[in-house]
C-alpha cells in the first residue's frame, strides 16, 4: 500500500480502558501494529462507566458531541470523549450516553444477570459509530470491527448507509471471536428490535438453524472476516476469510491489500 491508508478500528474493549477478554489485549497490539505499518488510525469504543475518566485523561470533544441517536424511535444524546492511547500517537474516541453507559458494570449486573437493554446499547453504539465518523468527515479505507457489540455494523454499512459518501469505498473487516451466552440472551428480541431499527431483510443473515449467530450475520455483510481466536465456530463464516494462526498480524497487510485492490 503505497499511499498512507486510513483504518478505523471499532471495538467493544481495549486495554487499558476496558478489559473483559483476550480481545482487549489483541486490539491494543493490533492498533500499534497497523500504525507502525504506516496506516493512519482512529479508534472508537464505548465509554462504559467502568472507565475512570480522570485516570485515563478523557475529555469531551464538544464539536462532535450533541448528536441524537435513534433507537426504537426514541432519541438518545451522544457524547464523544477522547484520550491518547498510552505509549502511542493514537487517539481513542469514546461514545457515551448516560442512560446506556453510566452504570458501573459492562454487560452484566453485580449478580451476573445480562442487562435487558444490551441489544439497545449495541444498536446505539453501532449507529453512533456511523454518525461520529460522518461528523469527522474522515473516510476510512478499512473499517475493522472487534467484538460482538460491533456485529451489526457490517449490515448497517452495507444496507442503511450503503450510499453514504464517507463509507462508499470503505472495506469492512470483521474479526470473529467467541460470543459465549450472548446470543441466547439477545435471541428473544433480536428480530423485533432489528426490524424496528431498519434492518429489513438483513435480519435473515443473522439467523441459522441453530438460532441467532452474530458472527454469521456480520461475516455475511463484511468484505472480509478474520478468525480472531482458535476457538471460533467456522461453520457459518462466509466470503473472504483469513483463518486463525498464532501471529495473525503477519498476514494482515496482505489481507488488507487484497481487499483494497477491489476498490482501487
HUURMO-V362177 format. One record per run of one state. SS is the DSSP state (alpha for helix, beta for strand, coil for the rest). FROM is the first residue (numbers start at 1). TO is the last residue. If there is no record, write none. Layout:
SS_FROM_TO ; SS_FROM_TO
//
This chain:
coil_1_5 ; beta_6_11 ; coil_12_13 ; beta_14_14 ; coil_15_17 ; beta_18_18 ; coil_19_21 ; alpha_22_36 ; coil_37_39 ; beta_40_46 ; coil_47_52 ; alpha_53_56 ; coil_57_58 ; beta_59_60 ; coil_61_66 ; beta_67_71 ; coil_72_73 ; beta_74_84 ; coil_85_90 ; beta_91_96 ; coil_97_97 ; alpha_98_101 ; coil_102_107 ; beta_108_108 ; coil_109_113 ; beta_114_114 ; coil_115_117 ; alpha_118_136 ; coil_137_141 ; beta_142_146 ; coil_147_147 ; alpha_148_150 ; coil_151_152 ; alpha_153_158 ; coil_159_164 ; alpha_165_167 ; coil_168_170 ; beta_171_176 ; coil_177_181 ; alpha_182_196 ; coil_197_199 ; alpha_200_206 ; beta_207_208 ; coil_209_210 ; beta_211_212 ; coil_213_213 ; alpha_214_221 ; coil_222_223 ; beta_224_227 ; coil_228_240 ; beta_241_242 ; coil_243_248 ; alpha_249_260 ; coil_261_264
//
